[in-house]
Structure formats: C-alpha cells, structure tokens
Amino acid sequence: MTRGAGTTGGPRRESSASAGSTSPGETAATPAAHASPAELANPVVDVDLATRPEAAGPGEADEAPSRGRSFGLDRFSGLYVWAALFLVFAIWVPDTFLRLNTMTSVAGDQAITAMLALGIIIPLAAGVFDLSFAGVCGLAVAVTAWAQVEGFSPLVAALMAVVVATFIGCVNGFVVVGLKVNSFIATLGMSSLLLAATYWVTDGRQIVSGFSEGFLDLGTLQILGIPLPFYAMLLLAAVVYVVIEYLPVGRYLYAAGGNPVAARLAGVRVDRIVFGSLVASSLVAGLAGVVLAARLGTASPDIGPSYLLPAFSAVFLGSTQIKPGRVNVVGTLIAIYLLATGVKGLQLAGAPVYVNNLFNGAALIIAVALAARSARRA
C-alpha cells in the first residue's frame, strides 16, 4: 500500500512511459492485477476498442456486434435486478409491499445514505479512500443538537456543524497529502477520533430535546408524500453529477485517480485534487449530518458508523452500472435503491433484523469483484 510522492490510496498504475514498453496485453492486464479497490472503481482506459475499431484485432472486431445484442446488461444490469426484485416482492408480499407509503418510506429513509455515498464518490474518483465520512456525519449530528440545546439558532448550529466537518476534511487532506500517510490508514484513524469526539459532545447520552420546532419541521416536511431530505439528496446528486461529468475538475479527479504520474506530466496538480476531494467528502458528510439531525430529532454517540457499509456498498456496486469500471452518480443512486428495495422487501416478508447488514455486506463483496472484472476487461 505504499504510494509515490503525493499519492495516497494504494498502488498506482505504471506511468505512460513505462506502459509504452509493454505489449498491449500486458498494459491492459497489469493495472487490474495490482490496483487498489479505489482504483478498480475508477480505471482510466487509454484505448477504447469499441470506439476505435481500427485498433482492434480480428477477434475483438468480431465481438463488437454481439455487444449490441446484450440488451445493456453490461451497463444496466442493476435496473434489471431492481425490476426483478420489485416483481418478486410484489408477488410474495403484495399486501404490504405494494403500498404507496412503502415506496415513499424507502425514498425518504435512503436519502442520508445516498448523500453520504455521493460524497465519497469524489475521493474515490481521485483514487483515495475516506473512511471517516460516517464519523463526520455522526459528529455533525451531535454538534447540531448540542448547539441548539445551548441556545444557538438552527442556522448557526447547522453552520457550526458544516464548518467542523470541513475542518476535519482539511485535517484529512493534510495528513494524506502533507504527511504522506496512506488514505486508508489516515481516515480509519480519524474515524476513531471522531467517534470519541461525538461521545464527548453528547456526554455519552442521547440528546432528545432542545431542537427548534422549525428545524424539526424541515426534516418531516413532505412534498408529494416524500420527505424533504429526498429532494435535498436529488439536489446534491445534480451538483456532484455536473461537477464530475462536465467541469474540468471532474476530469482532473478521474485523471488523478487513474494515473497520477501521467496526470502530473499533463499539468494536473494531483496533490491539490486529492486534498480537495477529501475536504469535499467531509463537507458533504457534514451537510448530511445536519439533514439527519432534522429528520431524527435526536443525537446519539453511535449514530454515524452505521452508514459506513451501506454507502460503500452502493458506490462500488454503482461503479458496475451506467459507466462500468468507474464511480459515477447515476450508478450509485441505482445501487442505493436496489439495495434498499431488497432489504425492505425481506423485512416485510418477515426476515430477521440482521438482514440489512447481510445484504449490504454481500453487495459490497460482489460489487468489488465485479469492479475488478470490469477493470480487467477494460
């Protein structure tokens, strides 16, 4: 897990200069064999045989027509699975599953997980991990609650939580970029510190009173039967989508994550990109924490860590959808609600309470395996 100067998320691909001295088969296979999970979710393919048929060999050219008959299974398999799950539970438990309040409940309940997943897309695109985002979210909830109990207005309390979250992102960035600590280790250690900080802020107890009524109304307000946090998530998704898909900074993120050496040679300031991605992830986690505080109307010391596994499962599963082999916004949202539909259906069918962790854990393993397979095929 040693990185070169200014890089932080696991082994990187070889530079373009060294890649040029290998055969085409070696160039495609070597990165997938040695890449970290973050890189497997964000490979950069130098040559796309699908768009450059003149560069493909006879066998590869013959395979092109068969791809057109795949019905999009390579890019939209999640939608097919989602539809299949919906059909299964509609037949299995129609009385409880086929209800409007079930659908709106799934949409609202997953808004926080989706916001956190959207946040960690940014550092993963840059090739680094942020394992502290769940702790940042939990601390933001605690700060928001504590500040209102102390008499601060909801707006000031929310700003305090976001500022604290952003500061944590800056600390993560300094440790990873400045001190050259591996991002996995740095953010894992930070998550433990944040858990301790959350216990300190809440004094180890639940905060259930002191919230402003207007603040709590924002968390329970419904538009078309769906809670307001769902629409906040959609707004965040639109912003992240535009940033990473259409703005230059998005291309810099993917370039830094795919091949930092080549990115530096092209003039990309990789260290700044990595630093900024960690700050952005914490900022989004802070915003999610404020929304979660409004939705729950309570704060507890251990509220954040429960979001770690579902968010990572969604992002890695999402990297197999829409744009296989690359973390992306639309794929992540599909994965979020695919997993939520499966868990909700099983719960309504009488499955035990541990089915949530079982489902998300299995999805994470399968998603990383599929991401690795997509990277090898690329």
C-alpha positions as CSV (number, residue, x, y, z in Angstrom):
1,M,0.0,0.0,0.0
2,T,3.0,2.3,-0.5
3,R,2.4,5.3,-2.7
4,G,4.6,7.6,-4.6
5,A,5.1,11.2,-3.7
6,G,1.9,13.0,-3.3
7,T,-0.3,9.9,-3.7
8,T,-2.3,8.1,-1.1
9,G,-4.8,5.4,-2.0
10,G,-2.9,2.2,-2.7
11,P,-0.7,1.0,-5.6
12,R,-0.9,3.1,-8.7
13,R,-0.6,2.2,-12.4
14,E,2.7,2.5,-14.2
15,S,3.5,5.7,-15.9
16,S,2.7,6.1,-19.6
17,A,6.3,5.9,-20.4
18,S,6.8,2.5,-18.9
19,A,3.5,1.3,-20.3
20,G,4.7,2.0,-23.7
21,S,7.4,-0.6,-23.4
22,T,5.0,-3.4,-22.7
23,S,2.8,-5.4,-25.1
24,P,-0.9,-4.4,-25.4
25,G,-2.0,-7.4,-23.4
26,E,0.4,-6.6,-20.6
27,T,-0.7,-3.0,-20.5
28,A,-4.4,-3.9,-20.0
29,A,-3.9,-6.7,-17.5
30,T,-1.2,-5.4,-15.2
31,P,-3.2,-2.5,-13.6
32,A,-6.1,-4.7,-12.7
33,A,-3.9,-7.2,-11.1
34,H,-2.3,-4.7,-8.7
35,A,-4.8,-1.9,-8.3
36,S,-6.4,-1.0,-5.1
37,P,-10.2,-1.2,-4.7
38,A,-10.4,2.6,-5.1
39,E,-8.6,2.3,-8.4
40,L,-10.6,-0.7,-9.6
41,A,-13.7,1.5,-9.3
42,N,-12.1,4.2,-11.4
43,P,-9.7,2.9,-14.1
44,V,-8.7,5.1,-17.0
45,V,-8.6,3.2,-20.2
46,D,-6.2,4.7,-22.7
47,V,-7.6,2.9,-25.8
48,D,-11.3,2.2,-26.2
49,L,-11.6,-0.6,-28.8
50,A,-15.3,-0.1,-29.0
51,T,-14.8,3.4,-30.4
52,R,-11.6,2.7,-32.4
53,P,-12.3,-0.4,-34.4
54,E,-9.2,0.0,-36.5
55,A,-7.1,-0.6,-33.3
56,A,-8.9,-3.9,-32.5
57,G,-7.7,-7.3,-33.6
58,P,-9.8,-9.6,-35.8
59,G,-11.2,-11.5,-32.8
60,E,-12.2,-8.3,-31.0
61,A,-13.8,-6.8,-34.0
62,D,-16.0,-9.9,-34.4
63,E,-17.2,-9.5,-30.8
64,A,-18.5,-5.9,-31.4
65,P,-21.9,-7.0,-32.9
66,S,-22.5,-9.3,-30.0
67,R,-22.3,-6.4,-27.6
68,G,-25.2,-4.8,-29.4
69,R,-27.4,-7.9,-28.5
70,S,-26.6,-7.8,-24.8
71,F,-29.6,-5.6,-24.1
72,G,-27.4,-3.3,-22.0
73,L,-26.7,-6.0,-19.4
74,D,-23.1,-4.7,-19.1
75,R,-24.3,-1.2,-18.2
76,F,-27.9,-1.5,-16.9
77,S,-27.9,-4.9,-15.1
78,G,-28.8,-3.1,-11.9
79,L,-32.1,-1.9,-13.4
80,Y,-33.0,-5.4,-14.4
81,V,-32.2,-6.7,-11.0
82,W,-34.1,-3.9,-9.4
83,A,-37.2,-4.7,-11.6
84,A,-36.8,-8.4,-10.8
85,L,-36.7,-7.7,-7.0
86,F,-39.8,-5.5,-7.3
87,L,-41.7,-8.2,-9.1
88,V,-40.7,-10.9,-6.6
89,F,-41.8,-8.9,-3.6
90,A,-44.9,-7.7,-5.4
91,I,-45.9,-11.3,-5.7
92,W,-44.6,-12.5,-2.4
93,V,-45.9,-9.8,-0.1
94,P,-48.3,-7.7,-2.1
95,D,-50.4,-6.5,0.8
96,T,-47.5,-4.7,2.4
97,F,-45.0,-4.1,-0.4
98,L,-47.4,-2.6,-3.0
99,R,-48.3,0.4,-0.9
100,L,-47.5,4.0,-1.6
101,N,-46.2,4.6,1.9
102,T,-43.7,1.7,1.4
103,M,-42.3,3.4,-1.7
104,T,-42.2,6.8,-0.1
105,S,-40.6,5.4,3.1
106,V,-37.8,3.8,1.0
107,A,-37.2,7.0,-0.8
108,G,-37.0,9.1,2.4
109,D,-35.1,6.6,4.5
110,Q,-32.3,6.2,2.0
111,A,-31.8,10.0,1.4
112,I,-29.0,10.2,4.0
113,T,-27.2,7.1,2.8
114,A,-27.4,8.4,-0.7
115,M,-26.0,11.8,0.3
116,L,-23.0,10.2,2.0
117,A,-22.4,7.9,-0.9
118,L,-22.4,10.8,-3.3
119,G,-19.8,12.5,-1.1
120,I,-17.4,9.6,-1.2
121,I,-17.6,9.3,-4.9
122,I,-15.3,12.4,-5.0
123,P,-12.3,11.0,-3.2
124,L,-12.7,7.5,-4.8
125,A,-12.7,9.2,-8.2
126,A,-9.3,10.7,-7.1
127,G,-8.1,7.3,-6.1
128,V,-8.2,7.7,-2.3
129,F,-10.4,6.3,0.4
130,D,-12.3,8.3,3.0
131,L,-13.4,6.0,5.8
132,S,-14.1,8.9,8.2
133,F,-17.2,10.3,6.4
134,A,-19.6,8.3,8.6
135,G,-17.9,9.6,11.7
136,V,-18.0,13.2,10.3
137,C,-21.8,12.7,9.8
138,G,-22.3,11.5,13.4
139,L,-20.3,14.4,14.8
140,A,-22.2,16.9,12.7
141,V,-25.5,15.5,14.1
142,A,-24.1,15.9,17.7
143,V,-22.8,19.4,17.1
144,T,-26.1,20.5,15.5
145,A,-28.0,19.1,18.5
146,W,-25.6,20.5,21.1
147,A,-25.6,24.0,19.6
148,Q,-29.4,24.2,19.7
149,V,-29.5,22.9,23.3
150,E,-27.1,25.7,24.1
151,G,-29.4,28.3,22.7
152,F,-28.0,28.9,19.2
153,S,-30.3,29.3,16.3
154,P,-30.8,26.3,13.9
155,L,-29.0,28.2,11.2
156,V,-26.0,28.9,13.3
157,A,-26.0,25.3,14.6
158,A,-26.0,24.0,11.1
159,L,-23.2,26.3,10.0
160,M,-21.1,25.2,13.1
161,A,-21.6,21.6,12.1
162,V,-20.6,22.2,8.5
163,V,-17.5,24.2,9.5
164,V,-16.4,21.5,11.9
165,A,-16.9,18.9,9.1
166,T,-14.9,21.0,6.6
167,F,-12.1,21.4,9.1
168,I,-11.9,17.6,9.6
169,G,-11.6,17.3,5.8
170,C,-8.7,19.7,5.8
171,V,-7.0,17.7,8.5
172,N,-7.5,14.5,6.5
173,G,-6.1,16.2,3.4
174,F,-3.1,17.5,5.4
175,V,-2.3,14.0,6.8
176,V,-2.7,12.3,3.5
177,V,-1.1,14.8,1.2
178,G,1.3,16.6,3.5
179,L,2.4,13.8,5.8
180,K,2.1,11.1,3.0
181,V,0.1,8.8,5.2
182,N,-1.9,6.2,3.3
183,S,-5.5,7.4,2.9
184,F,-7.0,4.2,4.2
185,I,-5.0,4.3,7.4
186,A,-5.3,8.1,7.9
187,T,-9.1,8.2,7.6
188,L,-9.6,5.0,9.5
189,G,-7.7,6.6,12.4
190,M,-9.7,9.8,12.0
191,S,-12.9,7.8,12.2
192,S,-11.9,6.5,15.6
193,L,-11.0,10.1,16.8
194,L,-14.4,11.3,15.6
195,L,-16.3,8.6,17.5
196,A,-14.5,9.8,20.6
197,A,-15.3,13.4,19.8
198,T,-19.0,12.5,19.3
199,Y,-19.1,10.8,22.7
200,W,-17.5,13.9,24.2
201,V,-20.0,16.3,22.6
202,T,-23.0,14.2,23.6
203,D,-21.6,13.3,27.0
204,G,-22.3,9.7,26.0
205,R,-26.0,10.2,26.1
206,Q,-28.8,10.7,23.6
207,I,-29.9,14.3,23.0
208,V,-33.7,14.2,22.6
209,S,-34.8,17.7,23.5
210,G,-33.8,21.3,22.8
211,F,-34.3,21.1,19.0
212,S,-36.1,24.0,17.3
213,E,-39.6,23.1,16.1
214,G,-38.9,24.9,12.8
215,F,-35.7,22.8,12.4
216,L,-37.5,19.6,13.0
217,D,-40.3,20.6,10.6
218,L,-37.7,20.7,7.8
219,G,-36.9,17.0,8.4
220,T,-40.5,15.9,8.4
221,L,-42.0,18.1,5.8
222,Q,-43.3,16.1,2.8
223,I,-43.7,17.1,-0.8
224,L,-45.9,14.8,-2.8
225,G,-45.7,12.4,0.1
226,I,-41.9,12.2,0.1
227,P,-39.8,13.8,2.9
228,L,-37.9,16.9,2.1
229,P,-34.4,15.2,2.7
230,F,-35.1,13.2,-0.5
231,Y,-35.2,16.4,-2.5
232,A,-32.1,17.7,-0.8
233,M,-30.4,14.5,-1.9
234,L,-31.5,15.0,-5.5
235,L,-30.1,18.5,-5.5
236,L,-26.8,17.3,-4.2
237,A,-26.8,14.5,-6.8
238,A,-27.3,17.0,-9.6
239,V,-24.4,19.2,-8.3
240,V,-22.0,16.3,-8.0
241,Y,-23.0,15.0,-11.4
242,V,-22.4,18.3,-13.1
243,V,-19.0,18.8,-11.3
244,I,-17.5,15.4,-12.1
245,E,-19.1,14.9,-15.6
246,Y,-19.0,18.3,-17.2
247,L,-16.5,20.5,-15.4
248,P,-12.7,20.4,-15.8
249,V,-12.2,19.5,-12.1
250,G,-14.1,16.2,-12.7
251,R,-11.6,15.2,-15.4
252,Y,-8.8,16.1,-13.1
253,L,-10.3,13.9,-10.4
254,Y,-10.5,10.9,-12.7
255,A,-7.1,11.6,-14.2
256,A,-5.5,11.7,-10.7
257,G,-7.3,8.5,-9.7
258,G,-6.5,6.6,-12.8
259,N,-2.8,7.5,-13.4
260,P,-1.3,10.2,-11.1
261,V,2.1,10.1,-12.9
262,A,0.6,10.8,-16.3
263,A,-1.7,13.4,-14.7
264,R,1.2,15.3,-13.3
265,L,3.0,15.2,-16.6
266,A,-0.1,16.7,-18.1
267,G,0.0,19.5,-15.6
268,V,-2.7,18.3,-13.2
269,R,-1.9,19.3,-9.6
270,V,-2.6,15.9,-8.2
271,D,-1.9,16.8,-4.5
272,R,-4.4,19.7,-4.6
273,I,-7.0,17.4,-6.3
274,V,-6.6,14.7,-3.6
275,F,-6.7,17.3,-0.8
276,G,-9.8,19.0,-2.2
277,S,-11.6,15.6,-2.7
278,L,-11.2,14.8,1.0
279,V,-12.4,18.2,2.0
280,A,-15.4,17.9,-0.3
281,S,-16.2,14.4,1.1
282,S,-16.3,15.8,4.7
283,L,-18.3,18.8,3.7
284,V,-21.0,16.6,2.1
285,A,-20.9,14.4,5.2
286,G,-21.4,17.5,7.4
287,L,-24.4,18.5,5.3
288,A,-25.8,15.0,5.5
289,G,-25.4,15.2,9.3
290,V,-27.4,18.4,9.6
291,V,-30.2,16.8,7.4
292,L,-30.1,13.7,9.6
293,A,-30.4,15.7,12.8
294,A,-33.5,17.4,11.4
295,R,-35.0,14.1,10.3
296,L,-34.4,12.2,13.5
297,G,-34.8,15.0,16.1
298,T,-32.2,13.3,18.2
299,A,-28.4,12.7,18.5
300,S,-26.6,9.7,19.9
301,P,-22.9,8.8,20.2
302,D,-23.0,5.9,17.8
303,I,-25.3,7.3,15.1
304,G,-22.7,7.7,12.3
305,P,-20.8,4.4,11.9
306,S,-24.0,2.5,10.8
307,Y,-23.8,4.4,7.5
308,L,-20.3,3.3,6.6
309,L,-21.0,-0.1,5.0
310,P,-24.2,0.8,3.1
311,A,-22.6,3.9,1.5
312,F,-19.5,2.0,0.3
313,S,-21.6,-0.9,-0.9
314,A,-23.7,1.5,-3.0
315,V,-20.7,3.3,-4.5
316,F,-18.8,0.1,-5.5
317,L,-22.0,-1.6,-6.8
318,G,-22.8,1.7,-8.7
319,S,-19.4,1.5,-10.3
320,T,-20.6,-1.6,-12.2
321,Q,-23.5,0.4,-13.7
322,I,-24.0,3.0,-16.4
323,K,-20.2,3.6,-16.7
324,P,-18.8,0.2,-15.7
325,G,-15.4,0.4,-14.0
326,R,-15.8,4.0,-12.9
327,V,-17.6,5.5,-9.9
328,N,-20.5,7.6,-11.1
329,V,-23.5,9.4,-9.7
330,V,-26.4,7.7,-11.6
331,G,-25.0,4.2,-11.0
332,T,-24.7,4.9,-7.3
333,L,-28.3,6.1,-7.0
334,I,-29.5,2.9,-8.8
335,A,-27.4,0.8,-6.4
336,I,-28.8,2.7,-3.3
337,Y,-32.4,2.0,-4.2
338,L,-31.8,-1.5,-5.5
339,L,-30.3,-2.5,-2.1
340,A,-33.0,-0.6,-0.2
341,T,-35.7,-2.4,-2.2
342,G,-34.2,-5.8,-1.4
343,V,-33.8,-5.0,2.3
344,K,-37.3,-3.5,2.6
345,G,-38.9,-6.5,0.8
346,L,-37.2,-9.0,3.0
347,Q,-38.1,-7.1,6.1
348,L,-41.8,-7.0,5.1
349,A,-41.6,-10.8,4.4
350,G,-40.5,-11.4,8.0
351,A,-36.7,-11.7,7.6
352,P,-34.7,-11.2,10.8
353,V,-33.2,-7.9,11.7
354,Y,-29.7,-8.7,10.7
355,V,-30.7,-8.9,7.0
356,N,-29.7,-5.3,6.4
357,N,-26.0,-6.0,7.3
358,L,-26.1,-9.3,5.5
359,F,-27.5,-7.7,2.3
360,N,-25.1,-4.8,2.3
361,G,-22.0,-6.9,3.1
362,A,-22.7,-9.4,0.4
363,A,-23.4,-6.5,-2.0
364,L,-20.0,-4.9,-1.2
365,I,-18.1,-8.1,-1.8
366,I,-19.9,-8.8,-5.1
367,A,-19.5,-5.1,-6.2
368,V,-15.7,-5.0,-5.7
369,A,-15.4,-8.3,-7.5
370,L,-17.5,-7.0,-10.4
371,A,-15.5,-3.8,-10.5
372,A,-12.2,-5.8,-10.7
373,R,-13.7,-7.8,-13.5
374,S,-14.7,-4.6,-15.4
375,A,-11.2,-3.2,-14.9
376,R,-9.6,-6.4,-16.3
377,R,-11.9,-6.4,-19.3
378,A,-11.1,-2.7,-19.9
